[in-house]
Amino acid sequence: MESSRSGKESGDIAIPVREVKPSKSGKGAPPVVAAPIRHGQVPPAGGWKRGVGIIDLILRVCAITATLAAAAVMGTTSQNLPFFTRLFQFQASYDDFPTFTFFLAGNAITCAYLVISLPFSIVCIVRPYIVGARMLLLIFDTLALALTMASASAAAAIVYLAHNGNPNTNWPALCQQFNEFCPRVSGAVVGSFLAVAILVVLVVLSAAALRRN
């Protein structure tokens, strides 16, 4: 009675063990020994991998916001100067620069991909040890990172010329006249580089999670 009470107080669960008696020939199975199981000792079901999946999902939402804002600002950027002549009207629009058109397309594609990748990110939270979905995210995140970096870098070069010009090639500083156009495109480029930074973190997280599998 005292041993049973002490076992209940310590939190151990008694598991009945049946001892197999050896046969007449002397060949019998060894007795089965079972270790006591304590209450509250549950093996970790995902551990830090589930936490990585949650961070991954949050960062994807942030990257969607950044790329969507960058594409929307660039796609709605246009300015007409108040003075014009019969033959010429001074206007600046994003589609006057092929680089800005590429910037808009690159960020729109990245934003669409990130939206599609959300279910895969949720799967990585529910099943933290899955490899296939995380590998797909790693591959396509790297491609999205390359596309966004290329479009943002190309647009940043044009924004620099618009702000400072280039006297050697007679490129005027357009921002001296178009004082509304330049801040908008500059803000779009900053938002795109923010998305690039988030994508870098996503690639590192996916690679780290796969390395520990």
LINZI-V308370 format. One record per backbone hydrogen bond with DSSP energy under -0.5 kcal/mol. CO is the residue of the C=O (numbers start at 1). NH is the residue of the N-H. Records with the same first field share a line. If there is no record, write none. Layout:
# LINZI-V308370
CO=NH / NH
This chain:
# LINZI-V308370
1=5
2=6
3=7
4=8
5=9
6=10
7=11 / 12
8=11
11=39
12=14
13=37
14=16
17=19
19=21
23=26
26=28
32=34
37=13
38=41
40=42
46=49
47=50 / 51
48=52
49=53
50=54
51=55
52=56
53=57
54=58
55=59
56=60
57=61
58=62
59=63
60=64
61=65
62=66
63=67
64=68
65=69
66=70
67=71
68=72
69=73
70=74
71=75
72=76
73=76
74=77
76=78
77=94
79=92
83=90
88=85
89=91
90=81
92=79
93=96
94=97
96=98
97=100 / 101
98=102
99=103
100=104
101=105
102=106
103=107
104=108
105=109
106=110
107=111
108=112
109=113
110=114
111=115
112=116
113=117
114=118
115=118
116=119
117=121
118=122
119=123
120=124
121=125
122=125 / 126
123=127
126=128
127=130
131=135
132=136
133=137
134=138
135=139
136=140
137=141
138=142
139=143
140=144
141=145
142=146
143=147
144=148
145=149
146=150
147=151
148=152
149=153
150=154
151=155
152=156
153=157
154=158
155=159
156=160
157=161
158=162
159=163
160=164
161=165
162=175
166=169 / 171
167=170
170=172
171=166
172=174
173=176
174=177 / 178
177=179
178=182
180=184
181=185
182=186
183=187
184=188
185=189
186=190
187=191
188=192
189=193
190=194
191=195
192=196
193=197
194=198
195=199
196=200
197=201
198=202
199=203
200=204
201=205
202=206
203=207
204=208
205=209
206=210
207=211
208=212
210=213
